[in-house]
Amino acid sequence: MIGGAVEPSTQLQWESVDSPTLAGYKAYWRDTTAPQWQYSRFVGKSTEYTLENIIIDNYLFGVAAVSKDGNESVVAYPTSLIPRRRN
């Protein structure tokens, strides 16, 4: 899931992978016009992450699972929105 419309940062959430070899997850992002991933950040075993000062409208986002030996899954794109909090 993805969230961050009308905000200065982008939130990502994903379902956990049940695997004894899981080291964690890597968040990826790239300019909307870029053909390949430009940026990434290893975020550990958390299933959510906020990319501070990364505006949702300027990038494409994805998440990959990373195994303890360094192999990565295919990057998965967000397919739904994180519900906005009501004040």
HUDAVEN-V351048 format. One line per field, one symbol per residue. phi: phi as a letter, one per 20 degrees, with the letter a starting at -180 (. if undefined). psi: psi as a letter, one per 40 degrees, with the letter a starting at -180 (. if undefined). burial: # if it has 9 or more other C-alpha atoms within 8 Angstrom, else .. A space follows every 10 residues. Layout:
phi: ???
psi: ???
burial: ???
This chain:
phi: .cbpflcecd dccbefdebf efeqccedbb gfeeecfdcb bfdmefdbbd efmdegfebd caccecefen fcfffdefdb efgffee
psi: iiiehfieih hiiiiihghe ehdaihhiii ideheihdii hheaeifiih ghfhhdeeii iiiiihidee iiiihhiiei ihhihh.
burial: ####...### ###....... .######### #.....##.# ..#...#.#. #..###..## #######... ....#..#.. .......
